[in-house]
Amino acid sequence: MHPLILYGVPFSQPVRAVMWLLLLKKMPFDLVLTNPGSKGDNGSRHPDFLAKHPAGTIPCLEERETGFTLGEAHAIMTYLARTHGWEDVYPSTPQAQARIDAYLHYHHRNIREASVGLVAPSIRKDLNIPDAVQQAARKTLGAALTVFDQSMLSEQAYLCGDSVTLADLAAYVEIGQLQGQYTNVFDFSAYPNVRRWLSTMQQVGGHDTVHVVLAELGDISQTAPDMDQIRGANIKALQALKLSLSAL
């Protein structure tokens, strides 16, 4: 079997989710660094990339053997789990799948707001994200974390039960990036069950490799990294990924 190809950059939260799943399941793949929004040779808006994924976003998965390509992280993750029989992270029973699917749909305008309201404004000042948009995103994230803390994680170890699923991987790459050891842009003191879950998720295989890019950038709460720093962190993360994959 030829290794899969994953297009994207490690700094991208959805790309990290797919990377983590592949590492967790020890599935060989090649990460092709692809700049989001760029029309350059290695950009997600280049015609060659658009031919694979017309939406022009990352991640994008390509199967070398079949030529099949697929965009959108959650679609990629569920596709991989179904085709490879990864029932530990995506059970085959309809109700269990439905609960995971429900979270993956919920994620986009709730937990995903972590990037819109906290990370993107801290790193991309040039985007000029309006303060009202940032505040609304923060409020939405806070409400979602309350749901996590008081309901989803109040009586079980993970979001959809007592074992890690695709829901946890997708959620953590957004929430986990906010922690003090990474970007340090959010205070989790009001969410004890979320803090416990974050700590537990750090023990899941592949976590450290997937989060090298954030460890390289470090605290951005006071000073935003420049593009050279982000580029360098992505390269360091790619090197760490190759080292991990070589050990599979």
N, C-alpha and C positions, 0 to 999 in steps of 0.2 A: 504494500500500500504506500502510495506517495504521500508525503506530508501535505496537510492542508495549507492554504495560504490565507493569512489574515492581514487585511489592509487597515492601517490606522497608526496611532501614536499612543504610547503608554500613558501619557498625561490625560487622555480622553477617558472619562468615567465608563461609558459603554464599552469601549475597547478593553478596558481592564476587566470588566465582568466576563467577557468572552475568553480573554487570556486565562483568567483564574479557573474557569470551568475546564478548559483544555489541559491546564497543568494539573488540576485536581484529578482528572481522569487519565492522566499520563498519555495524552494524545499528541503525537508529534505535529508540529506546525511551523511554518516560517512566517515571521512578522515582517511585512514590507512597510517601512515607514512612509506614511501618506499624509501630507499636510492638509488639514481640513480647510475647505474654502478656497484653496489655491488653484490657479489655472496652470501652474508650472508643471514640469514633467512628472513630478512626484506628488501632484496635488489631486484633491478629490473632485476638482472641477475640470480636470484635463479630459479631453475626449476619450482617451483610452480607458480611464476609470469610469466615466459616465456610461460607457458601453457595458460595463460590468454591473454598475449600480446607478441607474439614471437619476436618483435623488441627490447624488453627489455628497453623501454624508459617510462618516465612518462610525462603526466598523463595516467592513464588507468581507464576506467569506467566499473563498473560491476552492472548489474541488478540482485538483489537477486531473484526476482520472476521468471525470465526467464533463468538466467544463462548467458545471453548475455554479452559479454565483447567487449570493443572498445578502441583503443589507438588513439593518435594524438588529440591535444586539439581542433583544428578547426573542425575536423570530429565529435568529441564529442559534441561540441557546436551546430553545425547545426543539428545533430541527435536529441538532446534534444529539440531544438526549433521546429523541424518538428513534433516530436511525441507528444509534449505537447501543440502544437498550440500557441506558443509564438510569435505571429505575430507582436507584438510591437518591438521586437528586430531582427526579421527575417521575414519580410513580405512574404506573400504567392504568390504575383504577380511575374511572371518570371523575369521581368526587374529589379525589386527592389532586388530580391534575387541575380541576376547576378552581380549587382554592389557590393553587400556585398561579394559575392564569389570572385570577382575580387580582392578586397582588401586582402582577406584572403590568396589568392595565392601570391600576391605581397609582402606580409608581410615577407615571409621566408628569402629572400636574400636582404632585404632592411631594414625595421624597426627592424627585429630580430638581425641585426648586432650591435644593442646597447649592447647586452650581449656579443657578440664575441669581440668587439673592446674596450669596456669600463668596464663592470662589471666583466666579467671572469678574465681578466688580473689583475684587482685590488685585487681580492679575492684569486684566485688560481695561485699563483706564480709558484707552482710546475708544472703547465701545460706548462710553457715555451713557451707561444704563441709568435711566431716571431714578431718582431716589424713591419715588412712589412705587416703582416696579420692584426695587430691591426690598422695600419694607413689606410689600404685599407677599413677596416670595418668602421672606423670613417668617411672616405670620402663618402662611400656609405650611411651611416646614414645621414650625412649632406645633401646630395642630396635629400634623401627621405623627410627629414624635410622641405626642400625648396618646394618640391611638395605639401606637406601638407599646408604650410604657404601661398603660392602664388596661389594655385588652390583649393584643396579640402576643406580648411577651410576659404577661402577668402570671401565667400558669404553665408555660411551656418554654423550652430552651431556645427554640428557633421560631421564625415567623409562622411557619405552617405545621409545626409539630415538634417532635423530639429529635429530629435530625436535620442536617443542612440540606436545603433545596436550592433550586435556581432563584427563588425569591430572596433568600439571604444573600447570595452572591451579588445580585442586582442592587439590593438595598445598601449593602455595606460599602460598595465602591463610591456611593454618594455620601453616606453618613460618615463612614470611617475617615474620609479625607479631611473632615473638619476637626479631628482630634488634635490635642496639644502636641503630639509628637510629629504631626504633619503640618497642615496649614495653620492650625491654632486659631480658627476664626469663629468658634462656637463653644459655649459653655454648656456642658451636659449635666451639670449638677442637679438639675430638676428632674432628671430621668434615670432613676436608679436601675430599672430593668433594661433600659437601652444600654447603659454603661456595662452592665453584666454581659449582655449579648455582644457588645463590641469586643470585650475582652475574650470571650469564648471564640468569636470568629477569627481572632488573631492566631488561633491554634490550628485553623483549617489549612490543610496542605496547599502550598503555593502562595499563601498570603504575603510572605515577605518579598518574594520575587516580584510579584505583581505591584507591590507598593514601593519598589526602589525609587521610582520617579518622584514620589512625594517625599521620601526620606532625603533625596538629593536636594530638593528645593527648600525643604524645611519651613519654618515659620514665615508666613506672608502677612501676618496681621498688621505689621507696622510698615514694612517695605515690600513693594511688589517686585517680583523678579523680572528681569528684562528678557527679551526673546532669545538672546544668546544663552542665558541661564536655563530657560525652558528647553531649548534645543539640546543643550549639553545634558540635561537630566534625562531627556528621552533617549539619547545615545547611551548613557550609562545604564538605563533600564533595559535597553536592547541587548547590551553586552551581558547583563545579569541573566536575562531570559535565555540567551543562547547557551550560557553555562549550565543553567538548570535543565534545558532540553537535552543537552549532550549527556546528561546523567540518566535520562529515562531508559 
